[in-house]
């Protein structure tokens, strides 16, 4: 028997788009040993979906909405070793119908503090070959490829309740900083170790607190990295039964990246294990071949990823571009699966027409491992996109998508109305100085 209940809030996520944009800054002052720089970034998105999805408060109708994120920041940047820091503010908004899952209503507006941290870095600690980087405050943290942690980027609106409202702009995910952090990184001869502590102030993440330890080795043609995460606590008033298991959770992970055959072949893989009330596993394997002799140097990639029935996706996010780790623009953001209770095949073809124009085609096949106690999120999706940087301050990215679910919401799936193929479109525009 199918269960049509809405998904718990653990599964939601938005695109960490800012990771794709080149960094720009204006030098405000030269202090000799460091500079004070200011930067401005504005992201706008226009979206269309033929269908709504029963993961939030959506209804069976067409959705059209817009999102905006504006960030203004100031940084202290040392020319070599020394103190550094950043403070920034971010404004977010959603207009129109709200998103296709019903996480936002279209009425969200919020201006708030984003980054506020200080740090110290040295490339030769005390004259030794060791490098050191220490920082603390309010900042985003990414571990590895973003499979487990890539900032606190879940940005809900008020559609599911005012207590979850983080200002909207769900897809653009303008708020990424953890509320409180401390990070120490040591490096030497290709080795890097990192010890981190971070605490969220995001109600949709139950204000999770965690500690992390990573050890990575870059051997020239690739790297190997091991990760350990420990759940230190959650806000019990915000946590459902699933999120409550993060208190005392242990997560063990290992990932690899290897370049072969004169860098034409790249092999990426990641394996993670969670110990909580149950034992959960997730893994992914992705070979990719770059045709360096062809115009545009296109890359053909194939990835298989698998997430057990009660796998907690934690703070996964956008790192290497479309499809990592929000798999499918419709599925990864609105319809699911959200990197839990899923098997996903992804086929990608990407290349550059010019230095400023990048094109890509992504095809996905999704299946749910458990469809008795959880909704069936199986289906197929196709995304065709372009990324264009006509100047050093302007970013334009149109995307078309087609999503075909295995089942409608009335038959145990997620898509509202029917199980016909749904058309999706978005246009993203960013300016940054």
C-alpha angles and dihedrals in degrees: 000000000000123000113216097185117136118261121267113253092252091082101059128104146157135214118273091217097164090072089070097055124090115247116252130180142168118226107235099175139001111219094181097244093041144010132231110224132183126203137189128199130179124184125188128183134187116196140188130186126177090209142034124228130224096232095097133003097310124141130214098272144087118289129210121172146148133222133196137190125184121185128186118184144169125207139191107216120187116217090221125345123350146075122340136173147159139211123185143164127214133200121198134183143170124205135183124024097343121244126318094257095050097243090129131038100205093251100090121125124161140159117193147147114281115172124022113156143128130204148166128226133187128180093200110030109212090340091304125124090251122107122211133197122178125176139164138181136054110343145127118264126200124189116204114307095349093258089130108012131018107151131298092286104151103119113179126177132215098282092098094040138307091259090068097044111123096167102280124247084128097175098041091047097202094177111071107142122108112232096237128014144161122191132182119185126185124186137183134163097340094323123111130180126187133189115191139175122190138171126196125217091196113120091204087061092044088243090283119202119205143167123215136195122189133179120189135178123198108199097182101261096049145332144249121210133184123198135192123188127187124194109225101180151314135217101264092205090060101037127094119206092276097050091043088068090069088078101093095003118149120206124189121189142171129186135180138194121190131179116206141175097031090319092298091116121052122186120195127180140166134186126185135178127198126202114197129115085322133026112249134182138195131180142166136193123193127178117185132186123203117204096214095176094058125084110270092015094248119208123215114199137178123194134183119191129179130191123186123239098267099027111147108222091202112187102337117161156159114307117138100029138276111358099027108127103331096074108207123001092243099032097038095049109026118004104035163201092171099195093288132097089005150115115206132188115195126188117187137184116185135165146149121254090188136352089274102037123070123180130194143179121196128185124190137190115195130190131175118227095207117036098159099070098019133046119272106251096174120134146102132269137188124197126189115186146163131205114201128183104184091170136013090261105040129075124185125181124173118185135186123197139186119196124189115184124203091226139016122236090259089059100046099282134102110246111099120227103014144341096257121128110277124213119223130184137177138176120201124193125183133182122188135178 
